[in-house]
């Protein structure tokens, strides 16, 4: 019982991270410009620093992008 629950939680976490990774790629190249126009003038290394945070908080960022 505990083993199957743990497997389900790991799969859910993996799907969350995978979606976050894919959204992070979109966010680095296009999505960040929609939320903050000044990011278009920044270097790629600055956007790369945003990538881990984007993976973790993608549900909040996706709502901000679609509201605009």
N, CA, C and O atoms as CSV, one atom per row, in Angstrom:
chain,resi,resn,atom,element,x,y,z
A,1,UNK,N,N,0.821,-1.199,0.000
A,1,UNK,CA,C,0.000,0.000,0.000
A,1,UNK,C,C,0.865,1.263,0.000
A,1,UNK,O,O,0.660,2.168,-0.809
A,2,UNK,N,N,1.831,1.309,0.915
A,2,UNK,CA,C,2.706,2.476,0.999
A,2,UNK,C,C,3.578,2.606,-0.245
A,2,UNK,O,O,3.852,3.711,-0.713
A,3,UNK,N,N,4.007,1.469,-0.768
A,3,UNK,CA,C,4.865,1.474,-1.955
A,3,UNK,C,C,4.116,2.018,-3.167
A,3,UNK,O,O,4.672,2.804,-3.934
A,4,UNK,N,N,2.876,1.614,-3.346
A,4,UNK,CA,C,2.106,2.094,-4.494
A,4,UNK,C,C,1.769,3.582,-4.347
A,4,UNK,O,O,1.735,4.306,-5.342
A,5,UNK,N,N,1.523,4.036,-3.134
A,5,UNK,CA,C,1.262,5.460,-2.902
A,5,UNK,C,C,2.500,6.288,-3.220
A,5,UNK,O,O,2.408,7.357,-3.823
A,6,UNK,N,N,3.654,5.782,-2.808
A,6,UNK,CA,C,4.908,6.475,-3.085
A,6,UNK,C,C,5.182,6.544,-4.585
A,6,UNK,O,O,5.639,7.574,-5.080
A,7,UNK,N,N,4.915,5.484,-5.301
A,7,UNK,CA,C,5.110,5.472,-6.758
A,7,UNK,C,C,4.181,6.482,-7.428
A,7,UNK,O,O,4.591,7.192,-8.346
A,8,UNK,N,N,2.952,6.545,-6.977
A,8,UNK,CA,C,1.994,7.506,-7.541
A,8,UNK,C,C,2.465,8.936,-7.296
A,8,UNK,O,O,2.386,9.775,-8.193
A,9,UNK,N,N,2.954,9.221,-6.094
A,9,UNK,CA,C,3.451,10.568,-5.789
A,9,UNK,C,C,4.681,10.923,-6.616
A,9,UNK,O,O,4.818,12.063,-7.058
A,10,UNK,N,N,5.560,9.979,-6.828
A,10,UNK,CA,C,6.758,10.217,-7.647
A,10,UNK,C,C,6.369,10.474,-9.094
A,10,UNK,O,O,6.954,11.342,-9.742
A,11,UNK,N,N,5.401,9.743,-9.610
A,11,UNK,CA,C,4.943,9.956,-10.987
A,11,UNK,C,C,4.289,11.337,-11.117
A,11,UNK,O,O,4.541,12.051,-12.088
A,12,UNK,N,N,3.466,11.708,-10.160
A,12,UNK,CA,C,2.828,13.030,-10.194
A,12,UNK,C,C,3.885,14.125,-10.147
A,12,UNK,O,O,3.792,15.103,-10.890
A,13,UNK,N,N,4.888,13.977,-9.284
A,13,UNK,CA,C,5.967,14.957,-9.204
A,13,UNK,C,C,6.753,15.015,-10.509
A,13,UNK,O,O,7.133,16.094,-10.964
A,14,UNK,N,N,6.995,13.849,-11.111
A,14,UNK,CA,C,7.714,13.808,-12.384
A,14,UNK,C,C,6.953,14.501,-13.500
A,14,UNK,O,O,7.551,15.207,-14.312
A,15,UNK,N,N,5.652,14.309,-13.548
A,15,UNK,CA,C,4.825,14.987,-14.558
A,15,UNK,C,C,4.842,16.491,-14.325
A,15,UNK,O,O,4.919,17.267,-15.278
A,16,UNK,N,N,4.771,16.909,-13.059
A,16,UNK,CA,C,4.820,18.332,-12.707
A,16,UNK,C,C,6.129,18.961,-13.184
A,16,UNK,O,O,6.128,20.044,-13.769
A,17,UNK,N,N,7.239,18.276,-12.932
A,17,UNK,CA,C,8.550,18.790,-13.344
A,17,UNK,C,C,8.673,18.790,-14.864
A,17,UNK,O,O,9.234,19.727,-15.431
A,18,UNK,N,N,8.165,17.765,-15.532
A,18,UNK,CA,C,8.230,17.709,-16.995
A,18,UNK,C,C,7.436,18.848,-17.626
A,18,UNK,O,O,7.915,19.500,-18.554
A,19,UNK,N,N,6.241,19.084,-17.136
A,19,UNK,CA,C,5.447,20.206,-17.640
A,19,UNK,C,C,6.155,21.518,-17.346
A,19,UNK,O,O,6.188,22.414,-18.190
A,20,UNK,N,N,6.721,21.631,-16.152
A,20,UNK,CA,C,7.466,22.834,-15.796
A,20,UNK,C,C,8.679,23.051,-16.680
A,20,UNK,O,O,8.991,24.187,-17.039
A,21,UNK,N,N,9.366,21.976,-17.034
A,21,UNK,CA,C,10.527,22.078,-17.921
A,21,UNK,C,C,10.117,22.573,-19.302
A,21,UNK,O,O,10.748,23.467,-19.865
A,22,UNK,N,N,9.064,21.988,-19.838
A,22,UNK,CA,C,8.594,22.408,-21.168
A,22,UNK,C,C,8.089,23.845,-21.145
A,22,UNK,O,O,8.376,24.622,-22.056
A,23,UNK,N,N,7.343,24.195,-20.115
A,23,UNK,CA,C,6.879,25.572,-19.994
A,23,UNK,C,C,8.051,26.517,-19.782
A,23,UNK,O,O,8.039,27.640,-20.286
A,24,UNK,N,N,9.064,26.074,-19.044
A,24,UNK,CA,C,10.252,26.901,-18.818
A,24,UNK,C,C,10.970,27.252,-20.106
A,24,UNK,O,O,11.448,28.374,-20.272
A,25,UNK,N,N,11.045,26.295,-21.017
A,25,UNK,CA,C,11.664,26.585,-22.314
A,25,UNK,C,C,10.867,27.640,-23.073
A,25,UNK,O,O,11.439,28.563,-23.653
A,26,UNK,N,N,9.546,27.496,-23.064
A,26,UNK,CA,C,8.698,28.506,-23.708
A,26,UNK,C,C,8.847,29.855,-23.012
A,26,UNK,O,O,8.920,30.895,-23.666
A,27,UNK,N,N,8.891,29.831,-21.699
A,27,UNK,CA,C,8.949,31.067,-20.936
A,27,UNK,C,C,10.249,31.823,-21.174
A,27,UNK,O,O,10.242,33.051,-21.265
A,28,UNK,N,N,11.350,31.113,-21.275
A,28,UNK,CA,C,12.645,31.768,-21.488
A,28,UNK,C,C,12.683,32.491,-22.832
A,28,UNK,O,O,13.206,33.601,-22.929
A,29,UNK,N,N,12.130,31.864,-23.862
A,29,UNK,CA,C,12.239,32.441,-25.201
A,29,UNK,C,C,11.112,33.417,-25.557
A,29,UNK,O,O,11.352,34.379,-26.288
A,30,UNK,N,N,9.899,33.197,-25.063
A,30,UNK,CA,C,8.785,34.053,-25.472
A,30,UNK,C,C,7.950,34.592,-24.320
A,30,UNK,O,O,7.595,35.771,-24.311
A,31,UNK,N,N,7.638,33.755,-23.362
A,31,UNK,CA,C,6.671,34.104,-22.329
A,31,UNK,C,C,7.100,35.213,-21.394
A,31,UNK,O,O,6.268,36.004,-20.950
A,32,UNK,N,N,8.382,35.285,-21.088
A,32,UNK,CA,C,8.859,36.304,-20.152
A,32,UNK,C,C,8.652,37.708,-20.708
A,32,UNK,O,O,8.430,38.651,-19.948
A,33,UNK,N,N,8.722,37.847,-22.009
A,33,UNK,CA,C,8.515,39.154,-22.643
A,33,UNK,C,C,7.081,39.635,-22.466
A,33,UNK,O,O,6.836,40.841,-22.430
A,34,UNK,N,N,6.140,38.718,-22.358
A,34,UNK,CA,C,4.739,39.099,-22.189
A,34,UNK,C,C,4.477,39.632,-20.783
A,34,UNK,O,O,3.638,40.514,-20.598
A,35,UNK,N,N,5.187,39.103,-19.798
A,35,UNK,CA,C,4.994,39.557,-18.423
A,35,UNK,C,C,5.824,40.810,-18.142
A,35,UNK,O,O,5.335,41.760,-17.531
A,36,UNK,N,N,7.074,40.807,-18.589
A,36,UNK,CA,C,7.980,41.929,-18.336
A,36,UNK,C,C,8.695,42.307,-19.632
A,36,UNK,O,O,9.590,41.583,-20.068
A,37,UNK,N,N,8.323,43.419,-20.252
A,37,UNK,CA,C,8.947,43.804,-21.529
A,37,UNK,C,C,10.452,44.090,-21.419
A,37,UNK,O,O,11.164,44.000,-22.419
A,38,UNK,N,N,10.939,44.426,-20.239
A,38,UNK,CA,C,12.362,44.727,-20.087
A,38,UNK,C,C,13.244,43.482,-20.201
A,38,UNK,O,O,14.448,43.595,-20.429
A,39,UNK,N,N,12.662,42.323,-20.047
A,39,UNK,CA,C,13.448,41.086,-20.148
A,39,UNK,C,C,13.932,40.863,-21.583
A,39,UNK,O,O,14.900,40.134,-21.795
A,40,UNK,N,N,13.284,41.468,-22.552
A,40,UNK,CA,C,13.707,41.322,-23.953
A,40,UNK,C,C,15.089,41.924,-24.173
A,40,UNK,O,O,15.820,41.488,-25.062
A,41,UNK,N,N,15.454,42.919,-23.373
A,41,UNK,CA,C,16.758,43.570,-23.510
A,41,UNK,C,C,17.849,42.868,-22.705
A,41,UNK,O,O,19.022,43.222,-22.824
A,42,UNK,N,N,17.488,41.896,-21.900
A,42,UNK,CA,C,18.474,41.240,-21.045
A,42,UNK,C,C,19.228,40.156,-21.812
A,42,UNK,O,O,18.814,39.722,-22.887
A,43,UNK,N,N,20.325,39.742,-21.238
A,43,UNK,CA,C,21.125,38.684,-21.843
A,43,UNK,C,C,20.457,37.331,-21.621
A,43,UNK,O,O,19.595,37.174,-20.756
A,44,UNK,N,N,20.875,36.378,-22.413
A,44,UNK,CA,C,20.331,35.025,-22.294
A,44,UNK,C,C,20.693,34.410,-20.944
A,44,UNK,O,O,19.923,33.618,-20.400
A,45,UNK,N,N,21.851,34.766,-20.400
A,45,UNK,CA,C,22.261,34.189,-19.111
A,45,UNK,C,C,21.317,34.617,-17.987
A,45,UNK,O,O,21.112,33.861,-17.036
A,46,UNK,N,N,20.744,35.808,-18.081
A,46,UNK,CA,C,19.775,36.251,-17.081
A,46,UNK,C,C,18.514,35.407,-17.188
A,46,UNK,O,O,17.949,34.998,-16.174
A,47,UNK,N,N,18.080,35.153,-18.391
A,47,UNK,CA,C,16.892,34.303,-18.583
A,47,UNK,C,C,17.154,32.885,-18.110
A,47,UNK,O,O,16.261,32.225,-17.578
A,48,UNK,N,N,18.368,32.421,-18.302
A,48,UNK,CA,C,18.718,31.084,-17.857
A,48,UNK,C,C,18.650,30.968,-16.340
A,48,UNK,O,O,18.333,29.901,-15.814
A,49,UNK,N,N,18.942,32.047,-15.639
A,49,UNK,CA,C,18.818,32.049,-14.186
A,49,UNK,C,C,17.360,31.941,-13.736
A,49,UNK,O,O,17.085,31.469,-12.633
A,50,UNK,N,N,16.443,32.368,-14.570
A,50,UNK,CA,C,15.020,32.277,-14.246
A,50,UNK,C,C,14.466,30.860,-14.445
A,50,UNK,O,O,13.394,30.529,-13.940
A,51,UNK,N,N,15.190,30.050,-15.167
A,51,UNK,CA,C,14.692,28.732,-15.562
A,51,UNK,C,C,14.311,27.825,-14.385
A,51,UNK,O,O,13.208,27.278,-14.401
A,52,UNK,N,N,15.157,27.634,-13.370
A,52,UNK,CA,C,14.753,26.744,-12.263
A,52,UNK,C,C,13.513,27.246,-11.517
A,52,UNK,O,O,12.655,26.452,-11.133
A,53,UNK,N,N,13.424,28.538,-11.318
A,53,UNK,CA,C,12.244,29.093,-10.660
A,53,UNK,C,C,10.993,28.939,-11.500
A,53,UNK,O,O,9.893,28.767,-10.973
A,54,UNK,N,N,11.168,29.003,-12.800
A,54,UNK,CA,C,10.038,28.820,-13.707
A,54,UNK,C,C,9.515,27.390,-13.642
A,54,UNK,O,O,8.306,27.164,-13.685
A,55,UNK,N,N,10.417,26.434,-13.538
A,55,UNK,CA,C,9.999,25.036,-13.427
A,55,UNK,C,C,9.175,24.833,-12.159
A,55,UNK,O,O,8.174,24.117,-12.171
A,56,UNK,N,N,9.594,25.459,-11.078
A,56,UNK,CA,C,8.903,25.259,-9.795
A,56,UNK,C,C,7.561,25.990,-9.728
A,56,UNK,O,O,6.624,25.507,-9.092
A,57,UNK,N,N,7.464,27.150,-10.379
A,57,UNK,CA,C,6.261,27.985,-10.221
A,57,UNK,C,C,5.464,28.135,-11.508
A,57,UNK,O,O,4.778,29.140,-11.696
A,58,UNK,N,N,5.545,27.158,-12.391
A,58,UNK,CA,C,4.881,27.296,-13.689
A,58,UNK,C,C,3.370,27.478,-13.601
A,58,UNK,O,O,2.828,28.173,-14.459
A,59,UNK,N,N,2.644,26.913,-12.637
A,59,UNK,CA,C,1.193,27.156,-12.632
A,59,UNK,C,C,0.836,28.636,-12.424
A,59,UNK,O,O,-0.136,29.128,-12.998
A,60,UNK,N,N,1.618,29.334,-11.611
A,60,UNK,CA,C,1.354,30.751,-11.375
A,60,UNK,C,C,1.726,31.600,-12.589
A,60,UNK,O,O,1.024,32.548,-12.939
A,61,UNK,N,N,2.841,31.243,-13.221
A,61,UNK,CA,C,3.290,32.026,-14.383
A,61,UNK,C,C,2.399,31.808,-15.594
A,61,UNK,O,O,2.168,32.736,-16.369
A,62,UNK,N,N,1.906,30.612,-15.762
A,62,UNK,CA,C,1.045,30.344,-16.920
A,62,UNK,C,C,-0.273,31.133,-16.824
A,62,UNK,O,O,-0.819,31.564,-17.840
A,63,UNK,N,N,-0.770,31.314,-15.605
A,63,UNK,CA,C,-1.992,32.113,-15.459
A,63,UNK,C,C,-1.723,33.578,-15.764
A,63,UNK,O,O,-2.583,34.257,-16.324
A,64,UNK,N,N,-0.539,34.079,-15.403
A,64,UNK,CA,C,-0.196,35.462,-15.714
A,64,UNK,C,C,-0.072,35.688,-17.222
A,64,UNK,O,O,-0.489,36.728,-17.731
A,65,UNK,N,N,0.491,34.728,-17.925
A,65,UNK,CA,C,0.660,34.869,-19.361
A,65,UNK,C,C,-0.702,34.855,-20.073
A,65,UNK,O,O,-0.942,35.659,-20.974
A,66,UNK,N,N,-1.582,33.945,-19.669
A,66,UNK,CA,C,-2.866,33.846,-20.350
A,66,UNK,C,C,-3.839,34.945,-19.962
A,66,UNK,O,O,-4.809,35.179,-20.682
A,67,UNK,N,N,-3.608,35.625,-18.846
A,67,UNK,CA,C,-4.461,36.753,-18.484
A,67,UNK,C,C,-4.174,37.977,-19.341
A,67,UNK,O,O,-5.042,38.831,-19.521
A,68,UNK,N,N,-2.948,38.065,-19.873
A,68,UNK,CA,C,-2.577,39.242,-20.664
A,68,UNK,C,C,-2.880,39.059,-22.101
A,68,UNK,O,O,-2.629,39.957,-22.904
